[in-house]
Amino acid sequence: MARNMIKCTLTGSERITNNSYLKRRLDALGVDEAYFRTHYASKPAVASLRESIERGELVQTAQRLGKSEGWCVRCALMNGKNKLFKEALSNVTTSTTTDTSSLVPGELDTTPI
């Protein structure tokens, strides 16, 4: 993958990015570039992911994507504007989730997000 391309981890689509955008996102999130690229998702893909989480379908969505529930939540939180999503996420009951801190093999360690 070229350095100026960024790939959506949910759809596989790629788009051009620039260093200033990438630096702003990394600084705002407090993560490194590899971690960001591992969790980057396009706007439409994140909207769909957030909707499924808000409907209480986190477990099913994670299984469909082949990712952990924690990865799905981190991906939804890292991408786009998430103030409203954070509020909605707090309303999702913990009974619909299992241990969201568990990682999928090959996934990077947890971050402050």
C-alpha positions as CSV (number, residue, x, y, z in Angstrom):
1,M,0.0,0.0,0.0
2,A,1.4,3.4,-0.9
3,R,2.0,5.8,1.9
4,N,-0.5,8.3,0.6
5,M,-3.3,5.7,0.4
6,I,-5.5,4.6,3.3
7,K,-7.6,1.5,3.1
8,C,-10.9,0.9,4.8
9,T,-10.6,-2.2,7.0
10,L,-14.4,-2.9,6.7
11,T,-14.9,-2.5,2.9
12,G,-11.4,-2.8,1.5
13,S,-11.8,0.5,-0.5
14,E,-8.9,2.8,-0.7
15,R,-8.6,6.6,-0.8
16,I,-5.9,9.1,-1.1
17,T,-4.8,10.8,2.1
18,N,-2.2,13.4,2.9
19,N,0.4,13.7,5.7
20,S,-1.3,16.7,7.3
21,Y,-4.6,14.9,7.7
22,L,-2.9,11.7,8.9
23,K,-0.8,13.7,11.5
24,R,-3.9,15.6,12.8
25,R,-5.8,12.3,13.2
26,L,-2.9,10.6,14.9
27,D,-2.3,13.5,17.3
28,A,-6.0,13.7,18.1
29,L,-6.3,10.0,18.8
30,G,-3.0,9.5,20.5
31,V,-2.1,6.4,18.4
32,D,0.6,5.5,16.0
33,E,0.1,5.2,12.2
34,A,0.1,1.4,12.1
35,Y,-2.7,1.3,14.7
36,F,-4.7,3.9,12.9
37,R,-4.4,2.1,9.6
38,T,-5.5,-1.1,11.3
39,H,-8.7,0.6,12.5
40,Y,-9.4,3.0,9.7
41,A,-12.9,2.8,8.2
42,S,-14.6,5.0,5.6
43,K,-17.5,7.2,6.6
44,P,-20.3,5.0,5.1
45,A,-18.8,1.9,6.6
46,V,-18.5,3.5,10.1
47,A,-22.1,4.7,9.9
48,S,-23.3,1.2,9.2
49,L,-21.1,-0.2,12.0
50,R,-22.4,2.4,14.5
51,E,-26.0,1.7,13.5
52,S,-25.5,-2.1,14.1
53,I,-23.9,-1.4,17.5
54,E,-26.7,1.0,18.5
55,R,-29.3,-1.6,17.6
56,G,-27.5,-4.0,20.0
57,E,-26.1,-6.2,17.3
58,L,-22.4,-5.9,18.3
59,V,-21.8,-9.6,18.8
60,Q,-23.4,-10.5,15.4
61,T,-21.5,-7.7,13.6
62,A,-18.2,-8.7,15.1
63,Q,-18.7,-12.3,14.1
64,R,-19.8,-11.3,10.5
65,L,-16.6,-9.1,10.2
66,G,-14.4,-11.7,11.8
67,K,-13.2,-9.2,14.4
68,S,-13.5,-8.9,18.1
69,E,-16.2,-6.8,19.7
70,G,-13.5,-4.6,21.2
71,W,-12.1,-4.0,17.7
72,C,-15.5,-3.0,16.4
73,V,-16.1,-0.5,19.2
74,R,-12.6,1.0,18.8
75,C,-13.1,1.3,15.0
76,A,-16.4,3.0,15.5
77,L,-15.0,5.4,18.0
78,M,-11.8,6.2,16.1
79,N,-13.4,7.2,12.9
80,G,-15.5,10.3,12.2
81,K,-17.2,12.6,14.7
82,N,-18.2,10.5,17.6
83,K,-19.8,12.6,20.4
84,L,-23.3,11.3,19.7
85,F,-22.0,7.8,19.2
86,K,-20.3,7.8,22.6
87,E,-23.6,8.7,24.2
88,A,-25.4,6.0,22.4
89,L,-22.7,3.5,23.2
90,S,-23.1,4.2,26.9
91,N,-26.8,3.3,26.5
92,V,-26.0,-0.2,25.0
93,T,-26.3,-2.7,27.8
94,T,-23.3,-4.6,28.8
95,S,-25.2,-7.8,28.6
96,T,-24.9,-7.6,24.8
97,T,-21.2,-7.5,24.9
98,T,-18.6,-9.9,26.1
99,D,-15.0,-9.0,27.1
100,T,-14.3,-6.1,24.7
101,S,-10.7,-6.0,25.8
102,S,-9.9,-9.3,24.1
103,L,-7.9,-9.1,20.9
104,V,-8.1,-11.0,17.7
105,P,-4.8,-12.7,16.8
106,G,-2.6,-10.3,14.9
107,E,-4.4,-7.3,16.3
108,L,-2.3,-4.6,18.0
109,D,-2.4,-4.0,21.7
110,T,-5.1,-1.8,23.3
111,T,-4.7,1.9,23.3
112,P,-6.1,4.7,25.5
113,I,-9.2,4.9,23.3
